[in-house]
Every structure is written in structure tokens, then in C-alpha cells.
């Protein structure tokens, strides 16, 4: 039902104040209670996996990446990636988009006032013409939020905005860990290429000697062909490692978001100084795992899932409010006259109020379906929140297991490589003196090559496991306390 009437200007201020007070309304958003974390109270027990933290040991989430990584070249690559990476740029722009959406919802709580001017001419009785001119200010269909529908939508938009901020932090953590792992992979590729070059040179010399011994009738053609086969196998491995090195370099270039010169990405054929070998990398600090419950506050992806849960919870409030009357108000203040020249004359001013009440009676179940949809979306958000917690728990547990086992594996494989090197020297000496056959020497060559490769690969896995643990514990999104500029363009607290 709609009814229009004119109010004296003196009543304008009290009427507007009353409408703004009523607009605060009530909230039908369900009381939020954080779901219980569906994980164990402690991580699986691994020997030396989670050493007790000293008083000076900081949690991973509070250690800035500039303090965690010691390699100067890696730090420069991460800096470039944080500026140029397109995925992180999209995450930052998503914050701006969500912030604008929140501003739109927040603006719905206040009346929109427009300047309005109109004029009309229509035929009247006895061939006359009726004219009407008006000008003034008008607020059209301003909803009085008695039941909290508008405020619930605003709250949902706010939570979505905060979720995008946490999503930006998650993107930064992932980017930093990806750049570090790609950089470490390239260092490993360079070491593997060097090992293969040395092995290939040794095997080519064996081919030359075997050919010479065969030509002089000292050995059979079998020894010569076996040496030739091993040399070609080394060339195959070299080609494969060159291809893998190119793949890793391309990945790092994509992550950094710009082309890399020789000073940042040295290669086997480049004249730039070679990067620090894996064995000489400065150790990254051991970060304590803490308790699984700490992941709820240290992992941005978990906080993002919770903000999305809060947004879904707020949407239920808006869906509930749809069952109740919706009251809107159109207010106009200005001048009206039958003549254009009379708009500014005394006595032409007035105020118009046009309230409207809409009460849903028969909607074929539309409002109920909207409420059911909102509740289902909330249940989905709960499951996604719990899954985020479980995934984080699994990632930390895997990283702790890797930290424990890879250290022992590296020690054992280094000892194996040393033993294979001695075995190769002894086999070569026995072969040169005619004590052992050529098959023993070839087997020693193959085993030494495989053992040296395994040492590099295990050392790479150990370093990458440290990076993964740092990431899994929520490290990488904080900035140094002194100095440093935060990448975040939006505050983490509610605006």
C-alpha cells in the first residue's frame, strides 16, 4: 500500500533522525560458534621431528621470509616475484574488488539523496493545458532495516572482503615457497649436470682405452662395446638433465614474472658467477612445529575459510529477514509550481513522504528456498573450513616426517657414495693389473654415478622439506618488524 502526503519542513529533521535510528534494526544472523578442529591434539611422534623450542626460537608464522632465507640471490628473486607475479597481482586486485563490494553494501544502509528536476505538460478540461514543474532533493525507496536484511548483507560482504585479504596472504606464502623450491631445483640441476659431465669424460676415456686394447688384441670386442654403451648412457642422462634444467628455469621465470639475466640465473654455459652449491647453502633456521591448534591463527588459508564461513552465516540472517515486512521510504523536499518562473517563489516549498510496506504472503516457497540455500551454503563452508584444517595438519605432519628421515637418508647416501668412490678406484686398479674383469669395473662406474646423483637429489629434498615446513606452519606472509614495506593494500582488521 502506498500513500503520499506533505509534511511541514519543521518536521523534516525529526523524521529523518527517527528513520536512521530505526534503520539499525535487529539482526537475524545465527550466533556464530567456531567448529571444533577435527584433528588430533598433537602431531604424530617422529624422533627429533619437533625438538623443543628455546626461549629465543620464534614460531614460523612470526618469522619474516627475509630472515628465514639467507641466500642473497634467492632473496632478490623473491623480491622480484612479489612485485611482478601475476597470480599475486590478481589476489591483490581481488581485495580491491571485494572492498568495493563491501562499500556498496555498506552504502545501502544510508539513504541515497539525488537532485531531481522535472516538468510536464498535459491537456486539461476545456482545451486548457496543465503544467507542473518541480525541483528539489529526493531519497527514493530507502529501506528501513527493521529486521536486519541490509546489515546482514553488509556483514557478509565484509567477511568476503576479509577472506580475500587472507587469500592474498596465502598466495604470497605459496609464491615464496614455490620460488625457493624452483631456485633450489636449479641448483640441484647444475650439480647433476656437473656430475654427469665428469662421468661422461671418464667414460669417454674408458672407451678410448678399450678401443686401443681391442685394436691391439688385449681384450675382446665385448669390453669395448660395453664401455661404448656406458658412455652413450651418460650422454642420454646429460640430455635429460639439460631438459629438466630448462624446465625449472622456465618455471622460475614464470613465478618471478619477468625475464631473468645471468646474474640471477646462472647456467652451465653462462659466464655469470655460479650460484652457491647445495652443499654450501647456508642452513635455514629450524622452526618449531608447536601445537596443531596454533594453525587456526597462523595459517591464512584457514582464516580465509573461516571468514567465508562467517559470510555464509551472515547470509542466513538476510534470508530470514526476507520472511518479514520490507518497509521503504521515498522522501522528497523541494519546490513545485504550475509555472517554471514560480519554482523559487514563497509558498512553493514542501516535503513529501511516501512510505511503502511490502509483506510477503504467497511466494510459492521462494523465501523458504532462499533460506534453505543459505543454510546449505553455510554447511558447505563448515566442511570446507574443517577440510582446510585437516589439510594443514597433514602438510605439517608430512614436513615433520621429512625433516626427520631425510637427514638420516642424506647421511647414509653420502656414506654410500664415498664407499662407491673407493670401490671404483679399487676396481679400476684391479682391472689395470689383470686381477678383475671389465664387468666389475663397469658395475662400479654405474653404482658410483647413481650414488652421486642420489646424494644431490636427497640434499635437494631435505632443503625443500625445510621450505615446505616453513610454508605449512604459516610462514612467509609477515614482514620484518624493523624496516620493510608490507605488500598488503588492505588492513587485516575490520574497516
N, C-alpha and C positions, 0 to 999 in steps of 0.2 A: 504494500500500500504506500502511496506517495502523497504528500501534502505539502504545499508551499505557502509560506506566509512571510510577511515583512516584519522585522524586528527593529526597534529603535536603536540607533547607533550606540547609545549608552550601555546597552545590554551585550554589545559585541565582546568586550573583554572578559566578563564573567563566563559567557557561553563558551568561548574558546578555551579558557582555563579548565572549565569542567570537562570538556571533551578530551583535553590532553591527559587529565587525571584518570578519566575512565579508560583511556586507551591503554594504560598499563595492564589492565585486565588481570586475569588469573592464568595460571599455567596448567596445562593438562599433560605435560611431559611426565612419563613414568619416572619414579625415583630411580636413579642410576646406582647400581651396585656392581663393582668390578668383579667379573667372573673369576673363580679360583683358577690358579695356574695348573693345568693338567700335566705337571711334570714332577719328578722326584725332588726331594728336598736337597739333594746333593748330587754332584756329578759322579759317574762311575769311577771306581777307585783304580787308578793306574799308578804304578810305582814311580815316584818322582814326577808325576804329571802335574801336580798342583802344589809346589813347595810353599811352605808358609811365608806370607809376605812380611817383610821387615817394616818397621815404622816409617821408613823413608820410601817405601815402594808405593807408587801411585797406581790406581786402577786404570785399566786400558782406556776406558771412556774419558778419563781426565787427562790422558797423555796426548798432546798435540802431535800430529804426524811429523812436524818439523823436528820434534825431539825423539821420535821413535826411529826414524831413518837417519843414518849417519852419512851415507854416501852422497857427496855433493852433486854428482851428476844425476842421481835419482831424484834428489830434491828439486833440481831445476826442471826435470821432466814433469814432475807432479805439479809444480807451479804453472807450467805451460798448459797442462791438461785442465787444471781448474779454471783457466781463463778461456781456453779455446774449445773444450769438448762440447759437442752439440747436445749430447744427452743431458749433461748438467745444465746447459743453457735452457733446454726445454723445461727441466724441472724448476728452474728459477722463474721462467715465464708462466708456468702453471700456478706459481704462488701469486703472481700479479693478477692472473685471471680469476683465481679463487677470491682474492682480496676484493676485486671489483664486484664479483657476485655477492659477496657479503655486504658491501656498501649499498648495493641495490636493495637487498632485503632489509637492511637497517633503515634505509630511507623510507620504506613502506610504513614504518611506524609513525611517520610525521606527515602532515598534510602537504600536498603539492599545490602551491599558490601560483596561478597564472594571471597574466594581464589579458583581459578579454575585451574586445570591442566588436559590436555587431550592429547591423542596420537592416531593416526590412520594410518593404512597401507592398501593400496588398489592397485589392479592390474592396470598398465598403458599400454601405447601402446608398441608394440613390445616385450611383455613379461616382461616389467620392473615393478618395484614396487614403488609406490608413498608413501612417508612417510611425515607426518605432526605432529609436536609436538608444544604444546603451554602451557604457564603458565603465570598467572597474576591475576589481580583483576577484578571483574565484578559485575555490578549492573544490574539486569535483570528486565525488564518490570516495571520500576519505573514510576508511573503515575504522570504526571504534572497536578496538581489540578487547572486547569484554572477556572472551574465552581463550585468549592466548594463541590464536591461529597464526597471526603475523609474527608474534615474538617467537613462536616455535620454529617457524621457517627461518627467522633470523638466526636463531641458535644453531640450527642445522647447517646453515651457510657458514657460520663462524667455525664450527667444528671441521667442516670440509676445508676451510682455509688453513686451519692449524694442521690438518692432516697433510696438506701439500707442502707445508714447511718441513714437517718430519720426512716427507718423501724426498725433499731436496737434500736433507742430511744423509738419507740412505743412499741416494745417488752419488753423493760425494764420497762416502765410505767405500762404496763399490768401485768407483773410479780410481781412487787412490790405491786400493789393493790390486786392481787389475793392472795399473801402470807398473807397480812394483813387481808383480809376478811376471809381466811381459819383459821387463828390464832384466830380471834375474834369468829368465829363459834365454835371452840373447847372450848373456854372459856365459851360460852353460853351452850354448851352441858354439860360441867361439872356442871354448876349451875342447869340446868334442871335435871340432874341425882341426884344431892343432894336434890332438892325439891321433886323428886319422891321417893327417899329413905325415907325421912321424912314422906311423905304422906302414903307410904306403911306401915311404922312402926305404924302410928296412926290407920290405917285401920285394921291392924292385931290385934291391941289391942282391937279395936271395935268388931272384930269377936270373940275374946276370951270372952269379956264381954257379947256379945249377946248369945253366946253358954251357958255360965253359967246361964244367966237369963232364957234362954229357958229350960234348964235342970231342973231348979227349978220352972218352971211353971209360971214365972213372965210375960214373953212375949210369943208371938206366934212364930211358925217356920218362918213366913214371915219376921220378923225383922232379924232373924239370916241369912236367905238366902240373904237378901238384903245387909247385911254387908259383907257376903262372896263374893257376886258379885262385890262390890266396891273394895275389896282387890285384886281380880283377875284382875280387870280393871287396877289397879295400876301396877300390875306385867307386864301386856301387855305393858303399857306405858314405863315401865323401860326397857323392852327388845327392844322396838323400839328405844328408845333414846341411848341405848348402840350400836345398829347397826349404827345409824346416827353418833355417835361419832367416830366409827371405820372408816366410810366412809370419814369423814372430816379429820381424821388423815392420812388416805391413800392419800388423795388429797394433804395435806400439804407436805407429804413425796415426792410425785411426783414433786411438784413445787420446793422444795428445792433441789432435785436431789441427795439425799443421805439419808441413814437411820438416824433416829433421836433418841438420847438417852433420858433418863428420865429427864436430866437437861434442855432439850429444849422442851420436850413434856410430861408434867406430865399428868398422868391419874388417874382415881378413885382408882385403885389398886396398884399404884406405890408409892414407898417410897420417891421419889424426892419431893422437895418443890412444893406446888401447885402454879400455875400461879396466877397472880393478877386477882381477880374477876372483872367482867364487871363494876359493880357499883363503883369500886375503881380505874378504869383505869384513868390515867392522861389525861385530855382533850387535844384533838388535836386542833391546832390553827384554828380559823375561817378565811378562806381565802376569799378575796373579789372576786366577780364574774367579775367585770369590764364590758367592752363592748363586744358584740359579735364579733366586728371586730378584737379584740385582739386575738381571736382564730386562725386567719390566721398565726400568728407568734408564738403563744405559743404551738400549738398542732403539734407534729411531724408527725402525720398521715396526716394532711392537707398539710404540707410542702412536705411530700413524694408524695402525689397525684399531687402536683404542679410540682415537679421535673419530674414525669412520663409524665405529660402534656408537659413539655418543651422537653423531649426526643422525644415524638411523633411529636412535631412541627419541631424538627431538622430533623427527618426522611423525612418530606415533602421536605426539601431542597435537600436531597440526591436523592429523586425520581424525582425532577425537573431537576437536573443535568444530569440524565440519558438520557434526550432528546438531549443533546448536544454532540459534538465530545469528545471522550476519547483519550487523547494523552499519549502514554507511551514511555519510552526511555530505551534502553538497552545500557549500556556503558561498554566497556572493555579496560583495559590497561595492557599490558604485553609484552611478547616476543613470537615469533613464528619462527620455523625453521624446515627445512626438515630433520635435524639430531638432535638427542637428545643432543649431545655434543655442538650444536650451539645455545642453548637457551640463554646462558648468554653472547654471543659474541656481539660486537658492530654492530649496524645496524639492530638488530633483534627486537628492541623495537618499540612500536607504540600504538595508541589509536583507538578504534573502536566505532563508534556511529551508533546505529540502531533505529531511531525514528519510531513510528507506530501511525497512526491516524485511529480511527475507528468511523465512522459516522453512526448511526442507520438510515436505510431507510425504510425497511419493517420488522416489528416485530410482525405482527398480533395483535397489540394492547397491547403488553406485558408492554411496558413502561407506557402507559396510565392507564392500570390496576394497575400497581405498585403505581402510583400517587394517584389513587382513593382509593386504600387500605390505603395509608398513611394518606390521609385526613379523611377517616372514623375512623382510629385509633385515630387521633387527636380529633375528635368529641366525641369518646367514652371516651377518657381521660378527656375531658371537663366535661362530665356528671358525671364521677367518682369523679372529683375534687369537683363539686358542691354538690354531694351526701355526700362526706366526711364533707363538711362544715355544711350541714343540719343535719347530724347525730351528729356532735359535739354540735350544738346548742340544739338539742333535749336532749342530755345527760346532758348538764349543766342545762337546764330548769327543767328536772326531778329531778336532785340533789337538786336544789334550793327549789323545791316544797317539797321534802322530808325533807330538813333541817327545813322548817317552820312547817310542820304538825306533824312530829314525836316528836318534843319537847312537843307540847301540848298533843299529844296522850300518851306519856310516863307519863306526869304529871297526866292525868286523870286515866290511868290504875293503877298507883301506889296508887292513892286515892281509886280506886275501890278495890284493893287488901287489903288495910287497912280496908275498910268497911266490906269486906267479912270475914276478920280475926275476927273482933268484932262480926259479925253476927254468925260465927261458935261458938265462946265462949258462946254467949248468948243462942244459940240453944242447945248446949250441957248442959248448966246449966238448961234450962227449961226441957229438956228431963230427966235429972237425978232427977228432982223434980216432974216428972209426969205431967208437965203442957202442954208440946208439945209432939206430936207423933214422932216416929223414922224417918218417911219420911222427916220431916223438918230438922232433923239433917243430914241425908244423902245428902239432897239437898245442905245444907250449906257446907258440905265437898267437894262435886263436884265443886261448884262455887269457893271456895277458891283455890282449886288445879288449876283450869283453869285460875283464875286471876293471881296467882303467876307465872304460865308459861307464860302468856301473857306479864307480866312486863319484863321478861328476853328476850323474843323474840323482843319486841319493843325496848328495850335498845340496843340489837344487831343490829337491823335495823337502829337505829339512828347513831351508831358508823360506821357501814358500809356505811351509806349515806355520812358521812364526808369523808371517804376514796374515795368514788366514785366521790364526788365533786372535791377533790384534783386531782384525775386522769383526770376527764373530762376537767378541766381547764389547763391541760398540765403539771401538777406537777409530779416529780419523775425521770426526766432524768438528771437534773443538779446536779453538785457536790458542796460540800461546798467551799466557796471562800478560806478559810484558811484550808490547810490540805486536805486529801482525794485524792485518785487516780482515775482519770477518767477511766471508763471501755472502752471508745471508743478507738479503734485502728486506727481510720481514722479521719482526720480533717473534720470539718463541712463546711469549705470553699473550694473553688475550688482549686485543686492542680495545 
